[in-house]
Amino acid sequence: MALKWCCSVDIQNQRIELPILKEHEIDLYIKREDLIHPVVSGNKYRKLKYNLLAAIDQGFEALLTFGGAYSNHIAATAFAGAENKLRTIGIIRGEELRSVWQANPTLREAHRTGMEFQFVSRVAYRLKTTESFLDQLKQRWGDFYLLPEGGTNELAVKGCEEILQTGDAQFDFVACCVGTGGTLAGLINSAQPHQEVLGFPVLQDEGLKEDIPTFVKQGQWRLVWDYHFGGYAKVSLELVSFINDFRRETGISLDPIYTGKLLYGLMDMIVRGEFKANSKILAIHSGGLQGIAGMNSVLKKKKLPLIEV
């Protein structure tokens, strides 16, 4: 069975040419997963692929999932569901958004694509995995295929295991940003024995140390905690400047929530000498560029520099 938004995935690795890399004798490549699809890009394509196939195969007519105001997962699920004639329901963190969601680029586009919303308090949102909370959702919305926050489950990890290709065995390190951990788990499972997989969390979530091992078989991996900039969706002038400079120098756009922090962290580690000379690093561009518009609206209100697009 083919999904209507699926495409032939032939993703290229783009070599990054920067003076600092030459100085430290490091080969850095970026796997351009962001180019898979304009909306269902990067790891969202990978995570949704087998989940949607399962939902359709099991006869579900609706998808229900969770996310915040600028969630890439919410945007991708709305589009992918509409393309495959599935109703989509988003449980959105933050009751305060109920009256202002039309001003939010991510939610506005998800709704235009057909997603229905239920806004819940942050206290209630923390109960999203409990049986009682899910029963309440079923009473309101009827039967649905459940997608976890961020899309991470066994089928999502299976999809993310397809990111690395045979030619990627040349790299010593594989690096990705980490939200819920599904992408990292897939990379760990498909990496070669000689490769170390580095995960850069974008929020302070110690639970990742317990969550990720439930999906991985074996392999060399570690979490790099130094580059979350204070938590999810937290940015600084330094990060915005880095993202804009990186785009000017390489032609590659990064988002401020995920990939910007990943590349900032990698470049800082290279400068600090944390990689041996002649190391080959592959960074995974997980997409998420739709989040730039929302972050720019926040930066504009604070009268701070915007992220260039």
C-alpha positions as CSV (number, residue, x, y, z in Angstrom):
1,M,0.0,0.0,0.0
2,A,1.3,3.5,-0.9
3,L,0.6,6.6,1.0
4,K,-0.4,9.6,-1.1
5,W,2.2,11.9,0.3
6,C,5.0,9.4,0.2
7,C,7.7,10.0,-2.4
8,S,10.8,8.3,-3.7
9,V,13.4,9.0,-1.0
10,D,16.8,9.6,-2.4
11,I,18.4,11.9,0.1
12,Q,21.9,13.3,-0.5
13,N,24.6,14.2,2.0
14,Q,25.8,17.7,1.6
15,R,29.4,18.5,2.5
16,I,29.8,21.6,4.6
17,E,32.7,23.8,3.6
18,L,33.7,26.2,6.4
19,P,37.2,27.5,7.4
20,I,36.7,26.2,10.9
21,L,36.3,22.7,9.7
22,K,39.4,22.8,7.5
23,E,41.3,24.3,10.4
24,H,40.4,21.4,12.7
25,E,40.6,18.8,9.9
26,I,37.0,17.7,10.3
27,D,34.7,16.4,7.5
28,L,31.1,17.5,8.3
29,Y,28.2,16.4,6.1
30,I,24.5,17.1,6.5
31,K,21.9,14.5,5.4
32,R,19.2,16.7,3.8
33,E,16.2,15.0,5.2
34,D,14.5,18.4,5.1
35,L,14.1,18.0,1.4
36,I,11.9,14.9,1.5
37,H,8.7,16.8,1.4
38,P,7.7,20.5,1.9
39,V,5.4,19.8,4.9
40,V,5.9,16.2,6.0
41,S,9.7,16.6,6.1
42,G,12.6,15.0,7.8
43,N,11.9,12.7,10.7
44,K,8.2,13.4,10.6
45,Y,8.0,11.6,7.2
46,R,9.9,8.7,8.8
47,K,7.8,8.6,11.9
48,L,4.5,8.8,10.2
49,K,5.1,6.4,7.3
50,Y,4.5,3.1,9.1
51,N,2.0,4.5,11.6
52,L,-0.3,5.7,8.8
53,L,0.0,2.4,7.0
54,A,-1.0,0.7,10.2
55,A,-3.9,3.1,10.8
56,I,-5.3,2.5,7.3
57,D,-4.7,-1.3,7.4
58,Q,-6.6,-1.5,10.7
59,G,-9.5,0.4,9.3
60,F,-9.2,3.6,11.4
61,E,-10.8,6.8,10.0
62,A,-9.2,9.3,12.4
63,L,-5.8,10.1,13.9
64,L,-5.4,11.7,17.3
65,T,-2.2,13.1,18.6
66,F,-0.6,15.7,20.9
67,G,1.6,18.8,20.5
68,G,2.4,22.3,21.4
69,A,1.8,25.6,19.7
70,Y,4.6,25.3,17.1
71,S,4.7,21.5,16.8
72,N,6.2,20.1,13.6
73,H,4.4,16.8,14.4
74,I,1.0,18.6,14.5
75,A,1.6,20.2,11.2
76,A,2.8,17.0,9.5
77,T,0.1,14.9,10.9
78,A,-2.6,17.3,9.7
79,F,-1.3,17.3,6.2
80,A,-0.5,13.6,6.0
81,G,-4.0,12.7,7.4
82,A,-5.8,15.0,4.9
83,E,-3.8,13.5,2.0
84,N,-4.9,10.0,3.0
85,K,-8.5,11.0,3.8
86,L,-8.1,10.5,7.5
87,R,-9.7,12.8,10.1
88,T,-7.1,14.4,12.3
89,I,-7.5,15.6,15.9
90,G,-4.8,17.6,17.8
91,I,-4.8,17.8,21.6
92,I,-2.9,21.1,22.0
93,R,-1.0,22.1,25.2
94,G,-2.2,25.4,26.6
95,E,-5.8,26.5,27.2
96,E,-4.7,30.1,26.6
97,L,-4.3,29.3,22.9
98,R,-8.1,28.6,22.5
99,S,-8.9,32.3,21.7
100,V,-5.7,33.2,19.8
101,W,-4.7,30.1,17.8
102,Q,-5.6,31.8,14.5
103,A,-2.5,34.0,15.0
104,N,-0.3,31.0,15.3
105,P,1.2,30.0,11.9
106,T,1.5,26.3,12.7
107,L,-2.0,25.8,14.2
108,R,-3.6,28.0,11.5
109,E,-2.1,25.9,8.7
110,A,-2.9,22.6,10.5
111,H,-6.5,23.7,10.8
112,R,-6.7,24.8,7.2
113,T,-5.6,21.3,6.3
114,G,-8.5,19.9,8.3
115,M,-7.2,19.2,11.8
116,E,-9.7,19.7,14.7
117,F,-8.3,21.0,18.1
118,Q,-8.9,20.4,21.7
119,F,-7.0,22.8,23.9
120,V,-6.1,21.5,27.4
121,S,-4.3,23.0,30.4
122,R,-0.6,22.1,31.0
123,V,-1.7,20.1,34.1
124,A,-4.1,18.0,32.1
125,Y,-1.6,17.6,29.3
126,R,0.8,15.9,31.6
127,L,-1.9,13.2,32.0
128,K,-2.1,12.5,28.3
129,T,-0.8,8.9,28.5
130,T,-3.1,7.8,31.4
131,E,-6.0,5.5,30.7
132,S,-8.6,7.8,32.3
133,F,-7.5,10.8,30.1
134,L,-7.6,8.7,26.9
135,D,-11.0,7.4,27.8
136,Q,-12.2,11.0,28.1
137,L,-10.8,11.6,24.6
138,K,-12.6,8.6,23.2
139,Q,-15.9,9.7,24.7
140,R,-15.5,13.1,23.0
141,W,-14.0,12.2,19.7
142,G,-14.9,8.5,19.1
143,D,-12.6,5.8,17.9
144,F,-9.1,6.9,16.7
145,Y,-5.6,5.7,15.9
146,L,-3.4,7.1,18.7
147,L,-0.1,8.8,17.8
148,P,2.0,9.8,20.8
149,E,3.4,13.3,21.3
150,G,6.2,13.7,18.7
151,G,5.1,10.6,17.0
152,T,7.5,8.3,18.8
153,N,6.6,4.6,19.1
154,E,7.9,1.3,17.7
155,L,6.6,2.0,14.2
156,A,8.2,5.5,14.2
157,V,11.5,4.0,15.3
158,K,11.2,1.5,12.4
159,G,10.8,4.4,10.0
160,C,13.8,6.2,11.4
161,E,15.9,3.2,11.0
162,E,15.7,3.8,7.2
163,I,17.5,7.2,7.5
164,L,21.0,5.8,7.2
165,Q,22.0,4.2,3.9
166,T,24.8,1.9,3.0
167,G,27.1,4.7,2.0
168,D,26.8,6.3,5.4
169,A,29.1,3.6,6.9
170,Q,32.0,5.9,6.1
171,F,31.2,8.2,9.0
172,D,32.7,8.0,12.5
173,F,29.8,9.9,14.1
174,V,26.1,10.4,13.4
175,A,24.4,13.3,15.1
176,C,20.8,14.3,15.5
177,C,18.7,16.6,17.6
178,V,16.4,14.9,20.2
179,G,12.9,15.7,21.2
180,T,11.1,12.5,22.2
181,G,14.0,10.2,21.2
182,G,12.5,8.2,18.3
183,T,14.8,9.5,15.6
184,L,17.8,8.9,17.8
185,A,16.6,5.4,18.6
186,G,16.2,4.6,14.9
187,L,19.7,5.8,14.1
188,I,21.2,3.8,17.0
189,N,19.5,0.6,15.7
190,S,20.8,1.1,12.1
191,A,24.3,2.5,12.8
192,Q,27.4,0.5,12.2
193,P,29.3,-1.0,15.1
194,H,32.2,1.5,14.6
195,Q,29.9,4.5,14.7
196,E,29.0,6.6,17.7
197,V,25.5,8.2,17.6
198,L,25.3,11.6,19.3
199,G,21.9,13.0,20.4
200,F,21.4,16.7,21.2
201,P,18.3,17.1,23.4
202,V,16.4,20.3,22.8
203,L,14.8,20.3,26.2
204,Q,15.8,19.3,29.8
205,D,14.2,15.9,29.9
206,E,16.0,13.4,32.0
207,G,13.4,10.8,31.1
208,L,15.1,10.4,27.8
209,K,17.7,8.3,29.5
210,E,15.0,5.7,30.3
211,D,12.9,6.1,27.2
212,I,15.5,5.6,24.5
213,P,16.8,2.2,25.8
214,T,13.3,0.8,25.5
215,F,13.6,1.2,21.7
216,V,17.2,0.4,21.0
217,K,18.9,-3.0,20.6
218,Q,22.6,-2.2,21.0
219,G,25.2,0.3,19.8
220,Q,27.4,3.2,20.8
221,W,25.4,6.4,21.7
222,R,25.3,9.2,24.1
223,L,23.3,12.4,24.9
224,V,25.0,15.8,24.7
225,W,23.1,18.0,27.1
226,D,25.0,21.3,26.8
227,Y,23.1,22.9,23.9
228,H,19.4,23.1,24.7
229,F,19.6,26.8,25.4
230,G,17.4,26.5,28.5
231,G,14.7,24.2,27.2
232,Y,12.2,23.6,24.4
233,A,11.6,26.6,22.1
234,K,14.1,28.7,24.1
235,V,16.4,30.7,21.9
236,S,19.0,33.4,22.3
237,L,20.5,36.1,20.2
238,E,23.6,34.0,19.9
239,L,21.6,31.1,18.5
240,V,19.7,33.3,16.0
241,S,22.9,34.8,14.8
242,F,24.5,31.4,14.3
243,I,21.5,30.2,12.3
244,N,21.5,33.2,10.1
245,D,25.3,33.0,9.6
246,F,25.1,29.3,8.8
247,R,22.5,29.9,6.1
248,R,24.5,32.6,4.5
249,E,27.7,30.5,4.5
250,T,26.2,27.1,3.4
251,G,22.8,27.9,1.9
252,I,21.1,25.6,4.4
253,S,18.3,26.8,6.6
254,L,18.0,25.6,10.2
255,D,15.1,25.9,12.6
256,P,15.6,27.5,16.1
257,I,14.0,24.7,18.1
258,Y,15.8,21.6,16.7
259,T,18.4,21.7,13.9
260,G,19.8,25.1,14.9
261,K,20.8,23.7,18.3
262,L,22.2,20.6,16.8
263,L,24.6,22.4,14.4
264,Y,25.5,25.0,17.0
265,G,26.5,22.2,19.4
266,L,28.5,20.3,16.8
267,M,30.4,23.4,15.7
268,D,31.1,24.3,19.3
269,M,32.4,20.8,20.0
270,I,34.6,20.9,16.9
271,V,36.1,24.3,18.0
272,R,36.7,22.8,21.5
273,G,38.7,19.9,20.0
274,E,36.2,17.2,21.1
275,F,36.6,15.4,17.8
276,K,40.0,14.0,16.6
277,A,41.5,15.3,13.4
278,N,40.1,13.5,10.2
279,S,36.9,12.6,12.0
280,K,33.9,12.2,9.7
281,I,30.6,13.5,11.1
282,L,27.1,13.1,9.6
283,A,24.5,15.4,10.9
284,I,20.8,14.6,10.2
285,H,18.7,17.6,9.1
286,S,15.3,16.6,10.6
287,G,13.3,19.3,8.8
288,G,11.0,21.4,11.0
289,L,11.5,24.6,9.0
290,Q,7.8,25.5,9.3
291,G,8.5,26.4,12.9
292,I,10.6,29.4,11.9
293,A,7.5,31.5,11.1
294,G,6.1,31.0,14.6
295,M,9.4,31.7,16.3
296,N,9.9,34.9,14.2
297,S,6.5,36.2,15.5
298,V,7.8,35.7,19.0
299,L,11.1,37.4,18.2
300,K,9.3,40.3,16.5
301,K,7.2,41.0,19.6
302,K,10.4,41.1,21.7
303,K,12.0,43.4,19.1
304,L,14.8,40.9,18.5
305,P,16.5,40.0,15.2
306,L,14.5,37.6,13.0
307,I,15.6,34.3,11.5
308,E,16.2,34.7,7.8
309,V,14.3,32.5,5.4
